[in-house]
Amino acid sequence: MMILAALLALQAPGADPIADVLSADSEFPLAGEIREIAEPELSCIGQYIEGAAIVCRAEPGTIISLGDQSGTADSDGWVILGINRDSEDVLTLTAALPSGAMIEQQYEIEQREYNIQRVDGVPPQTVNPPAEALALIREQSRMKAAAYTSRWDGAGFAGGFIAPAEGIISGVYGSQRFYNGEPRRPHYGLDYANDAGTPVHAPAAGIVTLADPDMYYEGGLIFIDHGQGFTSAFLHLGAVHVTVGDVVEQGELIGEIGSGGRATGAHLDWRIKWRNRYIDPALVLTLDPASLR
């Protein structure tokens, strides 16, 4: 009886054991057949040199790390990273895709030699501030630190950067500064010397996170987050034409060159900071994110 039941089951309508086996086999490649497996995509541009910015595109949600800092690809796949002024000789770039796939690449970082720059005639109170100014300086430091925590969800950096002002380059990134003969922190900006009142424009789209006409060290000061915390700072402004929360487009007027704060003459000091790394604006101007589109 058991044998008969088994035979009847094989003959039941719709039952086709041979077809079932063939269907299952079709899920596996035949002998000698090679199936291509798509490699995870990651494209990056930028120079692997101290102070450089690196722009990448990958699958949205991919976490890309460079050394000890990381960013997450936005809904269009954009990520921006940065290399510190005093970087290690070798940095590892890793990408963790949403699928679980991993990409790892190592880069030798070109080391730079920085000039020494001596600046005399600086207002003495901005080199060694008096005791009565310390409370104000601390409060303004907290304002700047809070503005640097911005993480705008736009990607202004993906449109590339233009010079924010016209002028003679009077100071460069990374140089060791001596003010009135006293050593101070390196200079992290790119200086454009020009007449007071010269227009200053947004080098890339972004959101204004700080706008103050009279900071102790910086004079007129503006911060713009170009996306993912990649923030431009514009120092020594004589006029500020934007307010916190404004979303500006590339080329939009944001202020005017001045000589406030720790300055010896009218100029714009343009700085860029990403996370806790200061980035060289001159290198940012060479980026062409359009090549990743």
SVG drawing of the C-alpha trace seen along z (x, -y; Angstrom):
<svg xmlns="http://www.w3.org/2000/svg" viewBox="-4 -100 64 102">
<polyline fill="none" stroke="black" stroke-width="0.4" points="0.0,0.0 2.8,-2.5 4.4,-1.9 1.1,-2.4 0.6,-5.7 4.0,-7.0 3.3,-6.2 0.0,-7.9 1.6,-11.0 4.1,-11.2 1.2,-11.0 -0.8,-13.7 -1.8,-16.7 0.9,-19.4 3.5,-17.1 6.7,-17.1 9.7,-16.0 12.0,-16.1 11.0,-19.7 11.5,-20.6 15.0,-19.2 15.8,-21.1 14.5,-24.3 16.7,-23.9 19.7,-23.2 19.2,-26.4 20.1,-28.4 23.7,-27.2 26.2,-27.9 26.9,-25.0 30.4,-23.5 32.8,-26.0 30.2,-28.9 31.5,-32.1 29.1,-34.7 30.3,-38.3 29.8,-39.8 29.6,-43.5 32.4,-45.3 31.3,-47.9 31.6,-51.3 33.7,-54.0 35.1,-57.0 37.2,-59.8 39.0,-62.9 41.6,-65.0 45.3,-65.1 46.7,-62.9 48.7,-65.7 48.6,-67.4 45.8,-69.9 43.8,-68.4 40.1,-67.7 38.9,-64.4 35.5,-64.2 33.9,-60.8 30.8,-59.3 29.4,-55.9 26.1,-54.1 24.0,-56.3 24.5,-55.3 28.1,-54.1 30.3,-55.1 33.7,-56.3 36.6,-56.8 40.0,-58.4 42.2,-57.8 40.2,-58.5 37.5,-60.6 34.5,-59.4 31.5,-60.7 28.3,-59.1 27.3,-59.2 24.2,-61.4 21.1,-60.5 23.0,-61.3 26.1,-59.5 28.3,-62.5 31.0,-62.4 33.7,-64.9 36.8,-64.2 39.9,-66.0 43.6,-65.4 45.2,-67.3 48.0,-69.8 50.3,-67.5 49.2,-64.1 50.6,-60.6 52.7,-59.4 50.1,-56.8 46.3,-56.9 43.8,-54.1 40.6,-54.9 37.8,-52.4 34.2,-52.3 31.5,-50.2 28.6,-49.7 25.0,-49.2 25.3,-45.6 28.1,-44.8 30.8,-44.9 34.0,-46.6 36.6,-48.5 40.0,-49.4 42.7,-51.4 46.0,-52.8 47.5,-56.1 50.9,-57.6 50.4,-61.2 52.7,-63.8 54.4,-65.7 54.7,-69.5 57.3,-72.0 55.7,-75.2 57.2,-78.7 57.7,-80.9 55.8,-84.2 56.6,-87.2 53.8,-89.8 54.6,-93.0 52.4,-95.9 49.6,-93.7 47.4,-95.4 49.1,-94.3 45.8,-93.5 45.1,-90.8 48.4,-89.2 48.3,-89.3 44.7,-90.2 44.1,-92.1 42.4,-90.3 39.1,-92.2 38.8,-90.8 39.1,-87.1 35.4,-86.6 34.4,-87.9 37.0,-85.8 35.8,-82.6 32.1,-83.4 33.1,-83.9 35.1,-80.7 32.0,-78.8 30.0,-80.5 32.5,-79.4 32.8,-75.8 29.0,-75.5 28.9,-76.7 31.5,-74.1 29.1,-71.3 26.8,-72.1 26.1,-69.2 24.1,-70.7 22.3,-68.0 23.0,-69.9 26.1,-69.2 27.3,-72.7 30.8,-71.2 29.6,-69.1 29.4,-72.2 33.1,-73.0 34.7,-76.1 35.5,-79.6 37.8,-82.2 35.7,-84.3 37.4,-87.6 39.8,-89.4 43.1,-90.5 46.8,-89.8 47.6,-86.5 49.4,-87.8 49.2,-84.8 49.1,-81.0 48.0,-77.9 50.2,-76.2 52.9,-78.8 54.1,-79.3 53.1,-82.7 55.1,-85.2 53.0,-88.2 55.1,-91.1 58.0,-88.7 56.0,-86.2 55.4,-82.6 51.7,-81.7 49.7,-78.9 50.1,-78.2 48.1,-80.2 45.4,-78.0 43.9,-80.4 44.4,-81.9 44.7,-85.7 43.4,-88.0 44.7,-91.6 42.6,-94.3 40.9,-97.6 38.3,-97.8 34.9,-97.3 35.9,-94.8 33.1,-92.3 33.3,-88.8 31.2,-86.1 30.3,-82.5 32.9,-80.2 30.3,-77.4 26.6,-77.0 25.9,-76.4 24.1,-77.5 25.3,-80.3 26.0,-79.1 27.7,-82.2 27.6,-85.8 29.0,-88.5 30.3,-91.9 32.7,-92.3 34.6,-89.3 37.6,-90.0 40.2,-88.2 38.5,-88.1 36.6,-91.3 33.6,-90.6 33.2,-86.8 31.1,-84.5 30.9,-80.7 29.3,-78.7 28.7,-75.0 29.0,-73.7 27.6,-70.2 28.6,-67.5 30.3,-70.1 32.8,-71.2 32.9,-74.8 34.4,-78.0 35.3,-80.9 35.7,-84.4 37.7,-86.7 38.4,-90.4 35.3,-91.5 34.4,-95.1 30.7,-94.4 28.5,-91.3 25.6,-90.9 24.1,-87.5 22.5,-86.2 22.5,-82.8 20.2,-80.3 20.6,-81.9 21.2,-79.4 23.5,-81.0 24.4,-80.1 27.8,-80.0 28.9,-83.5 26.4,-85.2 27.5,-88.4 28.1,-87.7 30.3,-90.5 33.1,-93.0 36.8,-93.0 37.9,-94.8 40.7,-95.0 39.1,-94.2 40.6,-91.9 44.1,-90.6 45.0,-92.3 47.5,-94.9 45.6,-96.0 42.5,-95.3 42.3,-91.6 40.2,-88.5 41.4,-85.5 39.5,-82.5 39.8,-79.3 38.2,-75.8 37.6,-73.3 36.3,-69.8 35.7,-68.0 38.9,-68.9 41.0,-69.3 42.0,-72.5 42.0,-72.3 44.0,-74.3 41.6,-76.5 44.1,-76.7 43.9,-72.9 40.1,-73.0 40.0,-75.5 41.5,-72.7 38.8,-70.2 36.5,-69.2 33.6,-67.2 31.8,-67.4 34.1,-64.6 32.2,-62.3 28.8,-63.0"/>
</svg>
